[in-house]
Every structure is written in C-alpha cells, then in structure tokens.
Amino acid sequence: MIVVIFKDDYFGFQSMKDKIQVDTKEFVHKRICIYAGKNIEPDSDEQVEDILRCKFNIHLPQRNSMSESLTSATSDHEIIGLILKYRAMS
C-alpha cells in the first residue's frame, strides 16, 4: 500500500485517508522483472525455473506441479511469493 501525501495550500501537508492499491498484476510483474534483472513471463514454468536456478541458485523440490514446488520454496526468496501472487491473479 502507498499512502499519498499532498500539499494543501490552506492546511499544509495532508495524508489521504484513502490508500491507493498498487498490488495490481502489472505492478507485481514489474517487481518480478526487477528481481530477475530482465523481462520474464511469470506464467512460464520454464522461464521461472531457469531464473530461479541461474540467478538465485534456488533448486525447486520435485512436486506434481510447478505451483506446488513454488509453494514449498516460498521462504527461499521474495520473488517466489511474487510469482505465486502473480499466478493467482491470472
């Protein structure tokens, strides 16, 4: 969440009571790409596995599905939680 601060000529600085939600699919995708250091498609099992192995040295456990493997390794790096969040938004 981001709280927007704005300057009001009459009252000085104010904090908006309404918060702007930034956890959109696009925002989560950008955060994943920043961690990855390049543009990747978080829905691609192959790209996800490659970036986790090559960039972060994370080897996912073998499970029945990529989602189960990611869930098992969520605590290894924040990018895994972001990938799961992105996939849940699909």
Secondary structure, DSSP 8 states (H G I E B T S, - for coil): -B--EEEETTTEEEE-SS-B----HHHHHHHHHHHHTS---TT-HHHHHHHHHHHH-------SSHHHHHHHTGGG-HHHHHHHHHHHH-
